[in-house]
Structure formats: structure tokens, C-alpha cells
């Protein structure tokens, strides 16, 4: 499974905003962007150049790709599938990304970051309808029950994340049963459920060139 393994704080600095890639640390003063809110590299402390046109579209695409932790080819495949579906392509794209199993695990609060949730899924800690699923990109659907294996419910990272979920909240399309370490998919996520500072229209324009 291909994944980005480089330093993630530089990704937030490149986009100029918090992407919440490191979980709990992103809420502390030790967050890199709190101390160095400028692009990485030797010329990063200079004035940010004004970005227009193609540059804006590229940055928007990179931002969404990095938030969900998918690589370029995989993201392009999502876009191609979204463009073939009925409805608004940009909203279809975000819906597919939200329906990833690793994202659902993060949204339910079983992990403090999407990277951590991807690891939990890959290591077999997560069940879908009582069956182990170790594919982070697995697309969940309404009626599915996502839960943590009974033997994994005492893992410190998972218990700590569940304790924190109250402050972050759970989106309306999911229902959390924290006492049983499980959650149910109530409906497909809609654009209003994606509380991210993204402009999906620019991503559509980027790939439409």
C-alpha cells in the first residue's frame, strides 16, 4: 500500500493552514504552523507570492489530497469515477473520499488522525458488519456498522482518541456508540457534512483543462 512517509508538518506549512495531520499535536502550541507559518524550504520566510489561476486550482487539489492522505494517481482515479456519476462532480468526489473506511474510523473518533486510522485499518483492528476489513480505501455504505475488534478496544491510542472525540464531534451521517466502540453509517455524506475549507469547484476546473 503506497503512502506518503515524509514529514507532514511541512504539508500544512505549504498550504498555509492546519490540515490536522498529526492528531492531538495539532491542537497544541507545539504545532509547527503555530511557530513557522511560512512555506518550507530556504526561501520560505520570504513574502508569499500571489497565486492566481492554475496555481489556485493546484493548491486546492493538493490540499484535499493531503487531508485525506491519498496519492496523486489514486486521487485522479477518484475524480474520474466522480465525473462519471450523476450529480455535481466536486460533491461526488468529496462524498467518495468521506466514505473511505479510514476516514470513517477517524470521523467516529477511534483514531486521532487519518494517518492513525489508516494504520488501525491496515493492522486489522477494524470490523465492518462484524467482518475484518484491512483496506483503508474500502467504501462504506448506509447501514454498515464500523467497530473496533474487542481485543483492540484496550489499545491506548484507541482509548485516548475515543476520549477526545467529544470535543471534535461526529458528523450527522454517522452515529457513534462510544461504549461499544462502534458506529453506524446512517446515510451517505453530503457536502454540508464536509466541514473542510475546500473549494471543490477548483479541483474540477484543474482536471478539466
N, C-alpha and C positions, 0 to 999 in steps of 0.2 A: 504494500500500500504506500504509494508515494505521498509525501507530505513535506511541508516546509520545516526545516530543522534549525534555521538560523535564529539570531536574536529577534524577539518580537517587539520589544520596546521601540526599536528603530522604525518599525512599521507604523506605529502610532505617530511618531515624530514626523515621518514622511507625509502623512495625511493631515497633520496639524490638529488632531483631536484624538481623544481616547477611544480606542476600539475595544477596550476591556478584554484583552487577550491573555492577561495573567491573573485573572480571578481577583482574589482578595487584595492583592498588592495594588491593583488599580484604584482602590478606594483610599489608599494611604498616602502620606506625604512622600514616601519613598518612590512613588510612581515617577518614572523617568520624564514624562512630559510636563510634570509639575516643576521640575528643575531645569529642563532643557527643551523648551517648546520651540525648537527650530529643527529644520531637516538635518539628518545625519550626514556626516562627511566633513571634509576640511573646509568647505565653503558654506556649510550650513548656517553659520552665525550671521552671514550677510543678509541683506534685505531680501525677503521672499519676492521673487519676480511675479508679476501679474500673469495669471493663467487665463487664457481665453480659448474658445472653440474646441478643437480636438483635445487640447490639454485638459480641459474641464471634464470632458467625456471620459478620457483615460483615467483621471484621478477617481471619478465616481465608480468606474468599473473595478479598479484596483481596491478601492475602499470596501466594496461589498464582497469581493472575492476574499479579502483578508479577514473580514469579520467572520465569515462562515468557514474559513480555513480550507478552501478548495484551490487546487492548482489551475493554471490557465486553461489547459485542454479540457479538464472536467467542467470548468465554468462555461466554456464555449459550448460544450455538449448540452448543458442545462439550458442555455439560451436557445439553441436550435430546437430542442424539444418544446420549450415555452412558445416559440414562434409558430409552431405547428398546431398548438392547442387553440381552442376557441376562447375569445375574450381578449383582454389587454395583455400584450406580451410582457411588459415590465412587471405587471402584477402577477402573471403566471410564473415568472422567473422567481420572484420573491417567495411565492407560495411553495414552489418546489424546494427551495433552499430551507424554508422553515420546516418542511415535512421530513427533512433528514433526521434519522434516528439520533445522531449525536447532538443535533440542535434541540430535539425534544427532551433529551436527557438533561441538557443544560437548562432549558426553559422550566422544567419541572423542579429544578434545584438539587438534582442528585450530583451535580458537579459544579465547581466554582468558575469554570471557564469551558469554552467549547473544546479547547485542546484537551483538557482533562476528561471531558465526556467522551471524546473520540477514543481516548486511551481505555476508558472503562468498557466501552462497547467492544473494542478490539480484543480486550483481555477476557471477554466472556462474562462480565458481571451483570449484563442487562438482559432481561427477558421481554419478549413481545408476545402477548397472549400465552404466557407460561412456557414459551419455547425460546431457547437461547438464540440470539441473533448477534453476530460479531462483525456485521458490515455497517460501518458508520453512515454510509450513504443510503441505507435502506429507507424506502419511502413509507412512512406510516399513513394510516387512513382512519376516518371516523369509526369509532367502535373499538379500536385497538387499545389494549391495556399494556402500558410500559411499566416495568417494575424492576427492582433490584433483586438479584438472587438472595435467598435467605442467608446463605453463608457469607455473602458480601456486605450485609447490612451493618456489620460492625467495623467495616473498614474506616479508618479515621478520616480520610479525605471525604468520604461519602457522608458520614455523620456530621462533619463540620459544615459541609455545603448545605445540608438539609436545615441546619440551624440558622443559616444565613438567608435562606430563600424568602423569609418573611419580609425582609427589607427590600428585596428586589421585586417580589410579586410574581404571580403566574398569569400568563395571558389567558384571555377568555375562552380560547378554543381548546384549552386543556383543563382538566380537573385533577387536583392533587390530593392524594390521601397520604399525608406525611407519616402517619402512624404505621402504615403498612408498606411504606416505601414504594408506592405505586401511583400511577396517574393514568387517566383515561383521555383519549382523544375524542372530544365532543363533536367537533366539526372541522372542516378544512380552514386553515388560517386565511384571513382576509388582509387586505392592505392596511386597514386600520389597526390590525393586531401587531404589525411590524413596526415597533417603536424605535426605528433607527433613522438617523439623519442622512437619508439617501434619496437621490432623485433618479429613480429607475428609468425615467424617460431618456436621460442622457446615455444610459447604457444601451438602450435600443438604438439611439442615434449612432453610437460608436460602432456597433456591429452592422448597421445598415449602410455604411459607407462602401 
